[in-house]
């Protein structure tokens, strides 16, 4: 849990650095830096018997490419969203990612989803409507980018689920690097500019390096704890976002936006509770099955005559 909390804190600080670069650098150039600094992770992820080229030689090219495209879209859209919106507002819309995963799981993976999961989806969309309030307040490109980032991140999760169980972690990292390097690299094109000040260099390095370090900590966290336990600390990002919004960017939030954020967070917590209950039920069932298998024959219940 400590690793997960640290990872989400680094992600939040990284997002703040990207917002500080608004108006000085192309958002695609900023997103491109996440792939560049992500290369620093390769020595920590590669096992002794693996080659660095394994990161770019997938066994399942289709799902590998899908994940690369999703990561590219997510990084570009999230950077643009943070540049245009307040951090809590952008993050609130990105919290729709688990709900998009539920919808894609039903439509693409044909998974069965419980009524509780659909309740979380509906609650999440209600939260989005409260935050956006279409017809009451003007919507801009930032809102579209935040929603796009949430959907692209959900697509990345689906691509991960479609991957073979034998897919090496180095290959998964490779797909998340190629996306920003190629996609954002092409889009920034001739519009890229050299950071003009030392301050801009610090912000750019802070965004890319902390995002990469956060990814490393997240990998370590998921290797040590179930996914549902790692997911819960994600909501600590909202605390960071609100703090940065007030203290660093001097952007206040109106009451309705706070209400929408609370509703969105509640929908995510409901989804987490559902997954937690499901996980605990599976663990109990596995323990019971193992106990039945190893129980001595003499302890079998006697059938009444």
N, C-alpha and C positions, 0 to 999 in steps of 0.2 A: 504493500500500500504506500509506503514511503517513497518507493521508486516512482510509482504512478503519480503521486502528488507532485514530486519534483519534476517529472516530465511535463505535466500540464502547466506547472508554473513557468517552465522554460518556454513552452509554446506561447503562453500569454505575453511574456516579455518579448519574445520574437515578433509577435503580432504588433506590439507597441512600436518596435523599431520600424516595421514596415509602414506604420501610419506616420511616423516621424519623417519618412522619406517622401510623403505626398507632395507633389509639386516640384520635386527636385530630380527624381529619377522615373523612368518609364516603369510602370508596374510589372510588365513582362520581364524587364531587366532584373528587378528585385526578386521575382519568382525564380528566374534563371539561377540566381545565386544559391538558392536552396539545393539545387542539383549539384552545383560546383562544390559547396561545402559538405554536401552529403557524401562525396567521395572519400572524405576523411573517415567515414565509418567502416569502410571496407576492411581495413586490417583488424578491426575489433570483431567483425562478424564472420570473416573467413576462417574456416577450420584448417588445421595443418595439411590435410590431404586434398584440399580444394584449391583450384586455380582461380585467380582473379577474373579470368575470362568466363568462369561459370556464372558470374553475375549477369552476363549478357548472352548466355547460351541456354535459353529455356527449353524444358522438355515439352511443355504445352505452349506453343507460340501464341495461340489464340487468346487464352486467358492472360498470358503475360503482356501481350499488346493491349488488351482491354484495360488491365490495371495501369499500364504506363499512360494511356490516354486519360484515364480518370484522374490520376495523380496530377498530370499536367493541367487539366481543366480546373481541378480543385485549387491548386496553388495559385494559378493566375487569377481566378475569380475571387479567392479569399483575400489576396493582397489588394485588389481593386476595391473590394467591399470595405475593408478596414480603412482605406484611404478616403472613401466617400462618406462613410457612416460613423457614428459613435461606436466604440468598441462593444458596449453591451448590446446595442441594437443589432449589429452585424452578427455577433456571437449567438444571440437568441435565435436568429433565423437559421444559423448553421447547426443549432441543436436539433433541427428537424432530421438530421442524418439518420438516427436510429429508426425513425418513423418511415423514412423512405426505404430503408432496408427491409422493413416489414412488408411494405407494398411490393417491392421488387421480388422478395422471397416468394410471395404468393403468385405473382404474374410470370416470373421467369423460372424459378426453381420448383414451383408447384408444391410448396410447403404448406402444411395445414397451420392456420393461425387461429388462436383462441379469441373468444369475445373480449377478453381483457386486453389483448394486443390491439384489437380494432378500437377499443375504447381509448387507449393511449394515442392512437393515430388521430382520432377525432378531436381529442383534447388538445393535441399538438397543433392541429390546424386552427382550432379556436384561438389558441394563443397567438398564432401568426396573424390572424385577422385583427386581434386586439392591438398588436404591435404596429401593423401596417395601416389599419383603419382606412382602407381604400374608399375614396369618395370624400373623406373628411380631411385628409392630409395628402400632400403631393408625394408621389412615389418617384424614385429616380433609379439610375443605373446601379447604384450601390445595393439596393434591395434585390434586384435581379441577380447580381453577382453573388450575394450571400446565399440565395436560394440555389443558384447553380452550383456553388461550392458544396452545399449540403448534399445535393443530388449526386454530384460527382464522387464525393467521399463514400456515399452509399454504394455507388457502382463499383468502387474499389473493393469494398467489403464483399460484394457479390462475386467479383473476380477472384478474390482470395478463397471463397468457399468453393468455387468451381475448380480451383487448383488441385492437383493430385496431392495426396497425403505425403508423397515422397518428394514433393517440391522442396528444394533446399532453401534455407533462409537467405542465403547469399543471392539466389535468383530473385526472391521477392524484393530484396533491397534494390537489386539492379533495375527492376521495372519502375520502382519509385524514383530512381535517379534519371533514367533515360527520358521519362516523360517531361520533366522540367527542362532538362538539358536540350532536348531536341525541339519540343513544342514551344516553350517560352523563348528558346534561342532563335527560332525562326521568326516568331512574332515580334520580338524586339528589333530584329533586323537592323536597318540603317538608322532607326530612331534611338538606338542606345547611345548614351552619353557617359563620358568618364566622370566619376564623382568629383565635383569641383573643390570640395573642402575636406579636411581631415575629419570633420564631424560627420559628413556624409559617408565616408569610408567606415567609420566606427559603426554607424547605424546599419550599413549594408552587411558588414561582417557580423554584427550582433544578430541580425535577422537570420542569415544563413547558417551561422555556426550554432546558435542556440536551437534553431529548428532541427538541425542534424543531431545535436546532443540529446534533444528531447526524444527523437526517434530511437536513439540507442537505449536510453533509459526505459522507453516503452517496451522495446524488445526484451530487455532484461526483466521487466515487471511481468510481462505475459508469460515468460518462461518459468516464473516462480509462483504465480497465482492464477486462479481461474479467471477467464475473460470477464465474467460479471463483476468480480471484485475490482478489477482494473478499470472498468468502465465508470464506476460510481464517482471516483475523484474528479472526473471530467467536469463536474458542475462547480468545482472550485475555481475553474476558469472565469466564471461569471463574477466571482468576488474580485479577482484580479482586474477584470475588465471594468467594473464599476469604479474601482479605486483609481485605475489609470485615467478613466474618463474624467473624473472630478479633479484629481490632483495634478495630472500631467497635461491633459488637453483642455481642461476647464470647460467641459461639455456636460451640462446638466440634463437629466432625463425627466420627462413629464410623468404624471401619475399613471396614465393609461399604459405607457410603455413599461413601467414597473409591473403593472398588473399582468400584462402580456408575458413578460419575462417569467413571472411566478407561475403562470399557467403552463408555459412551455417547459419549465423545469419540472413541474409536477407530472407532466406527461412523460418526460424522460425517466423520472423516478419510478413511475408506475410501470413502465416498460422494464426497468431494471429489477423491480420487485418480482415481476412475472418471471423473468429469466432466472432470478435467484431461487424462487420456489421450484421451478422446473429442474434446475441443477441439483438442488438438495434432494428432490424426489428421485432423480436418476441415481444419485450416490447411495441413497438408502436402498433402492431396488438392487443395485449391484452388490451391496454388502449382504443383503438377505439371500440373494442367489448364491453368493460365495459361501455363506454359512450353511445353506441347504446342501451344497455340493460336498462340503467337508464334514458334515455331521455324521458321527458314527452310525452304522446300520442299526445297532442295538437301541438307539435313542429314537428310532422312527415310531410315530404314534401308532398304537394298536387299533385295528379296525374292530369295532364291536360286533359280536356274533348275534 
